[in-house]
Amino acid sequence: MTTPDLPHAREGSRLQRRIQRALADARRARTPGKAGRDLPAAIGVGVALAAAIVGTLVWDPRAFLALVAVAIVIGMTEVVRAVRNGHVRVPVIPTVVGGLAMLLSAYAGGPRALTLAFTVTLAVVVVWRTLLGIRDAMRDVGGAALTLAYVPLLASFCIMLLAQPSGELKVVTFIAVTVFSDIGGYAVGVLKGRHPMAPSVSPKKSWEGFAGSMVTCMVVGAVCVGWLLQAPWWAGLLLGAGACVTATVGDLCESVIKRDLGIKDMGDILPGHGGIMDRLDSLLLTAPMCWLVITYLV
């Protein structure tokens, strides 16, 4: 039996530890910040989206309608692609065409036209999918119903706001309170977040961040409603509080869907954000609440 060269063994061990430390440092350098985002890319994309929204609203409301239609088509496509991980095959053509018809019906005819378009679209999807075969038909129809209800139906409430008098200002108010919910929650969550809100669903959401969202939303709501819409400031407080709750629930709901399907993001079209649906999640669930509050209180 030979005795190992102990000095060489110790030197090799030290070298191995240096290599491991270097690899760990490299991994930490590549890891995003505490909130899990590429912040510069997220800010750049956010500014570009805000410019596109404000620009189309100022130029022509129909241009904003077209912008929303493009976003909804991409969002529906992302959902259709995502649910395939659960072996659900949504009929793409009737679902996407029907979703667009729902947006146009909401703009032209309001809630009744939207309800009719949603009902007809579901009927067409059922017939379309049944003609392709009975096997797993109800599962696929259920996936189409989820896609239609989650994306174009909820988005249509924003379009119905747009169709009202001073619709551009109402849409700006709706988007502002929703976006600032994310901004306020992100800022306070990064700085003060200590108590997770739903660790099994979204580990980075904290109750401190939710409090930041609530305060920010209520302030922005009071300013927008009082200044832009010339309505009582207390209605803006209610709007902001409701937007904070629905935006948070919308974000958590999408997180549940993604975890159930085993995916991280709905897409990768927006650097620093993910897919279109990763930006629409809060807006979609907030749209009906804002439509109700602005229509009946403001």
Beta strands, then each sheet from edge to edge (+ up, - down):
strand 1: 196-198
strand 2: 202-206
sheet 1: 1+ 2-
end
